[in-house]
Amino acid sequence: PAAAGDALGVTAPLPAPASFAPASFAPAPAPPPAPVRLTHDPSASLSGKKPPQQIRIDATGRLGSVLQKRQRGWWSVELDENAGPDGGAFQQVSVRSTQITLLDAAGAEMPVSTMPVSKGKKKPAPAPAAAPAAKKPRGR
């Protein structure tokens, strides 16, 4: 006996090849790797330059690198890769020198007085002016 579907001209679907799997069984693609950001220029160590001074913010324990020592106790700092209440990952912030602790290469604390000072051009001190000549009294 012929099936009712054959009489109408409808055929059964062909089975899928063994190498083809439905999308629900395919493994999820791996997420793209996180971008890598260097906190200092690696060529600097090859050229003899020192890496940037590392610091820790005392209130939160957040790490960062000194970008610039500014006037009146302010420091420009680039924060580490962890976002927190101090700012986002790699954000540049200004902090007071009283709020940070300098760290050496091993991560141990070091006094602020050992921070290297930038060797920018300084204006020479003006020569001391000679004492002004005494004024002569006006004669009448």
C-alpha positions, 0 to 999 in steps of 0.5 A: 500500500502506498503512503498518503504522502506519496500519492500527493507527490510529497517526499520525506526529507533527506537525512543530514550528513554525519559531518553536519551538526545543528547549531544547538550542538556546535561549541560556542566560539571562544571570546576574543582575548582581552587587549594587552596594555603595557604600563611602560615602554619595553624598549625603554629598558633596552635603551637604559631608561628606568621604568616609571616609578610605581606607587600605591594609593594608601586609601584603597591599595590601588597600584599605579605608575608615576607619569609626572611629578607636578607642583605643590605636592600633586602627582600625575599617575596612571592607574593599573588594569583594575577598575575601582573607586579611584578610577577606571583601568589605566585612567590618568588621575592626579593625586596628592603626594600625601595620599601615595606610597612609593614602591621599589621594583620588588614592591617594598615601600620606599621614602618619598625623598628617594624619588628621582627628580626630573632633570629639566632645564632650570633658569639660572638664579639672577645675580645679586644686584649691587647695592643702590648708590646713596642719593645725594641730598638736594642742595638749594 
